Amino acid sequence: MDTKAFQWLNFILTFIAVIAIYYFLHDSIPEYFRIPLMIGLVIIVVVSLIVAFRRETPARSKDDDDGDRER
């Protein structure tokens, strides 16, 4: 599988996990805590989306940094 497929798989699995967490907890938590729970779960999904699809920058090795300083 390529990187894009893994990114989508990561996001989809996180989304399914968040839905499952909400489904199993929504009856057992107090009514006043449901909105904060939903907000927290949405934040988790958004962070997962950002992490999964952020642009990967090429990592510079430490040797390259040392070589630039000597010039």
C-alpha angles and dihedrals in degrees: 000000000000127000095262091055091051090049092054092044090052092050095045093048091049090049092050091048092052091049090050091049091052093044094053096041104040095084096044100049124079118264093246092056098053096084094050089047091053091047091050092049092048089052089052091052093047093049090048090051092050093047094045096049104033116123114263112229117208109258116235115220122233091245090061091053092051092048092053092054094053094056 
